[in-house]
Amino acid sequence: MSLESWLVFVVAALLISLSPGANNLLALTNGLRFGAGRSLAAVGGRIGAFAVMIVIAALGLGAVLAASELAFQIIKWAGVAYLVYLGLRALTAPAASPNDPGGGTGRAGQSVAVMARREFLVALGNPKAILVFTAVFPQFVVPGEPALPQFAVIGLTFLATEVLAAFAYVLSGKVFAPLLRDRASLVNRITGGLLLAAAGLLASASRRT
């Protein structure tokens, strides 16, 4: 891959990563509720899930999902159901001692492992990601050159842009957090609404890329 092609991919990857999808909205709510440190550490769950998807795309297995409407729908609606569950948990959390969107123990006791698991599951519940990798990545692979090293470069670049996007969304949530301090019920409504919006975005996804 030439430097010019790689730079074009960087721009495309940044635009994809910065779009307000399910994981980015989850990162925003985490930043709002739990601060930057643990929220950024939890992004490792998302990165792990996307790394799995990149390997699937590199092995050509993403084409199987792209050809299977049933597999796409099963994964998608499982992801939608999980996001709806998180959203409803946030909306119904007690205002005096708010739970985190996934049923954790509040800001002070929230486990990074729990937050990372949510990031991982939300990412895995988005089959659109695999289709993006399957449709976009091969366009930057130079025919006649070893494919796996090129996929490695492309994959690592995309994961880096995901980290940058997560950083932006987490910090956005952290910026607004002081404005909502001591307003637990409002925080619950905002985070619940964002997670339900993420569910709506995922529900509207189709196999077209």
Secondary structure, DSSP 8 states (H G I E B T S, - for coil): --HHHHHHHHHHHHHHHHS--HHHHHHHHHHHHH-HHHHHHHHHHHHHHHHHHHHHHHTTTHHHHHH-HHHHHHHHHHHHHHHHHHHHHHHTS-SSS---TTS---TTT--HHHHHHHHHHHHHT-HHHHHHHHHHGGGGS-TTS-HHHHHHHHHHHHHHHHHHHHHHHHHHHHHHGGGGTT-HHHHHHHHHHHHHHHHHHHHT--S--
